[in-house]
Amino acid sequence: MALSVDGFIAGKNGDMDWLNNQPAPVEDDGTAVDTGFFKFLERMDVMIMGRTTFETVVGFGNEMWPYGDQLPILVWTRDVNRVRLPDWIAAKQTVTARSAESPS
């Protein structure tokens, strides 16, 4: 998980420039360094995220989807009708939207 100093993921305008502008760690031969993210995900039973974060990650596209196809996703939102699943996610991922207003 990455957070800015103020405890948020996105900036005031919903951007993640502070995170995206960080240099990716690479080996001497140029290959990406495994920072432990995928090992971390293997220990998770479910991924919970807000709708805006979900939409941002979906916006990276199918090739950049970091959550594989086994981890269920729970999208926490005020309005479940605003959660949109692209076909490429619906075909491989269990995504459930729950309202912050609803106890179930």
C-alpha positions in Angstrom: 0.0 0.0 0.0 1.2 3.4 -0.8 0.0 6.6 0.9 1.0 10.2 0.6 2.2 12.0 3.7 -1.3 13.3 4.4 -2.6 9.7 4.5 -4.4 9.6 1.2 -3.6 7.7 -2.0 -4.9 10.3 -4.5 -4.1 14.0 -4.6 -6.6 16.8 -4.2 -7.7 16.5 -7.9 -7.9 12.7 -7.8 -4.4 12.3 -9.4 -1.7 9.9 -8.3 1.2 11.8 -9.9 3.2 11.6 -6.7 3.1 7.8 -6.9 3.4 7.4 -10.7 6.4 9.7 -10.9 8.5 7.5 -8.6 11.2 5.5 -10.4 10.5 1.8 -10.7 13.2 -0.3 -9.0 15.1 -2.3 -11.6 18.0 -4.8 -11.5 21.3 -4.0 -13.1 20.1 -5.8 -16.3 17.0 -3.6 -16.5 14.4 -6.2 -15.3 11.8 -5.1 -12.7 12.6 -5.8 -9.1 10.0 -7.8 -7.2 9.1 -5.6 -4.3 6.9 -8.2 -2.6 3.5 -6.9 -3.8 2.4 -10.2 -5.4 3.6 -12.2 -2.4 1.6 -9.9 -0.2 -1.5 -10.4 -2.4 -1.2 -14.2 -2.0 -1.9 -13.7 1.7 -5.1 -11.7 1.1 -8.6 -13.2 1.2 -10.3 -10.1 -0.3 -9.3 -6.7 -1.6 -11.4 -3.8 -0.3 -11.2 -0.5 -2.1 -13.3 2.6 -2.7 -15.0 3.2 -6.0 -12.7 6.0 -7.0 -9.6 3.9 -6.4 -11.2 1.0 -8.2 -12.0 3.2 -11.2 -8.4 4.5 -11.3 -6.9 1.0 -11.3 -9.4 -0.2 -13.9 -8.3 2.8 -16.0 -4.8 1.3 -16.1 -6.3 -1.4 -18.4 -6.3 -5.1 -18.6 -2.5 -5.4 -19.1 -1.8 -3.4 -15.9 -4.5 -5.0 -13.7 -2.4 -5.9 -10.6 -4.8 -8.2 -8.8 -4.8 -11.4 -10.9 -8.0 -13.3 -11.3 -8.4 -15.1 -7.9 -8.7 -12.4 -5.4 -12.3 -11.2 -4.8 -12.7 -7.4 -4.9 -15.2 -5.5 -2.7 -15.8 -1.9 -3.9 -17.1 0.3 -1.1 -19.2 3.2 -2.4 -22.1 5.5 -1.6 -23.9 4.5 -4.8 -23.5 0.9 -6.1 -25.1 1.9 -9.4 -22.0 4.0 -10.2 -19.7 1.0 -10.2 -18.9 -0.1 -13.8 -17.2 -3.3 -14.6 -15.4 -3.6 -18.0 -16.0 -6.9 -19.7 -12.4 -7.9 -19.2 -12.8 -7.7 -15.4 -16.2 -9.3 -15.2 -14.9 -12.3 -17.2 -12.1 -13.0 -14.7 -12.8 -11.4 -11.4 -15.4 -11.5 -8.7 -16.3 -7.9 -7.9 -19.0 -6.9 -5.5 -20.1 -3.4 -4.8 -21.5 -2.5 -1.3 -22.9 0.8 -0.1 -21.5 2.6 2.9 -25.1 3.3 3.7 -26.1 -0.4 3.8 -25.2 -2.9 6.6 -25.2 -5.9 4.2 
